[in-house]
């Protein structure tokens, strides 16, 4: 499918999401989170996923849990800072040997 066709699908998902369709809200949230067919936008991704999850859409609940888990890991990397960078550098060096 061409990018133009994908952008048309995004417009269609926006319309259904605005009509409170949880599956469309989930898909739109993932598109924003992954930057597919739209620019990456974390706030929009979480917004649409939360609306869908509030309607009991299980995939959205799981996606939000995964996003939270990933963000916790990102925050932890910031706290650990140079220790993780050192570990990654050593691991990369070992792989090249």
C-alpha positions, 0 to 999 in steps of 0.5 A: 500500500502506498503512503498516500493510501495509508494516510487516507486510512488514517483519516478514516480511523480518525473519523471512527475514533471520533465516533467513539469506536474503541478499535479505531481509537486503538489503531489511531493511538498505535499510529501516533505512537509508532509514527505510521502515517502521522508524525510521532506524537506521544500525547496523542497516542496515549490520549486515543489509547486511554479512550479505547481502554476506558471502553474495555478494549483489551489491546489498548490496555495492554498497549498502555501497560507496555508503553508504561513499562518502556517509559519506566525503563527509559527513566531508569536509563536516565538515572543510571546514566553512564553505568548503562552507557559503559555496559552497552559499550562493553557489550558492543565491543564484545560483539565486534570481537 
